[in-house]
Amino acid sequence: GNSVTQMEGPVTLSEEAFLTINCTYTATGYPSLFWYVQYPGEGLQLLLKATKADDKGSNKGFEATYRKETTSFHLEKGSVQVSDSAVYFCALSEELSGGSNYKLTFGKGTLLTVNP
Amino acid sequence: NAGVTQTPKFRVLKTGQSMTLLCAQDMNHEYMYWYRQDPGMGLRLIHYSVGEGTTAKGEVPDGYNVSRLKKQNFLLGLESAAPSQTSVYFCASRLRLAGVGKTQYFGPGTRLLVL
């Protein structure tokens, strides 16, 4: 079946440092790829997404490029802030039976802590 | 527009007790989902619904039942709670429009502890 592997945390950075969180996937077909963020005590929020190869998703200074050749969707940010401290989940969509419906398959999550 | 809401936020149960988690969305979404989140395991799909009156099993459905009597509500039931069901439960919803890129919107979660 499909799966998502993301780098294990926790990741601890100083403010303004460069961030990379690696994500690779195994899938049949051409899934869409997502990064979700979960701030402490809250639910998941969509951070960015890419629906086809070579697409770049971006939001709030974060970006990730859908690389089909390396089956990767690494999350990057050039200068992190304390407010970026959260758990980040990489996910892919896969079709459920019956067509037109999809479920998300998540990685295990990476805890990011940014210190001032 | 409240989005996706979940009730309750936190609950403690004893083994064998039953309870129902409520998910409500005001975005007129057709599809709704229940996930559980466990440490080091990401989120796993329990059950989902493609419309009022229809439900289907996800990856980890055992020990849970669901109902979708109204389009805006999706209930998750535990008939006889077990310690293995200690988890954080998330509800999500999305539009039916075809396309793998359609976003799922998540609720804030319900933390359940089964003693």
Interface residues (C-beta under 8 A of the other chain):
Chain A: V4 P31 S32 Y36 G41 E42 G43 L44 Q45 L46 K49 T51 F89 S93 E95 L96 S97 G98 S100 N101 Y102 K103 L104 F106 G107 K108 G109
Chain B: V4 Y31 Y33 G40 M41 G42 L43 R44 L45 Y48 V50 A56 G58 F90 A92 R96 A98 G99 V100 G101 K102 T103 Q104 Y105 F106 G107 P108 G109
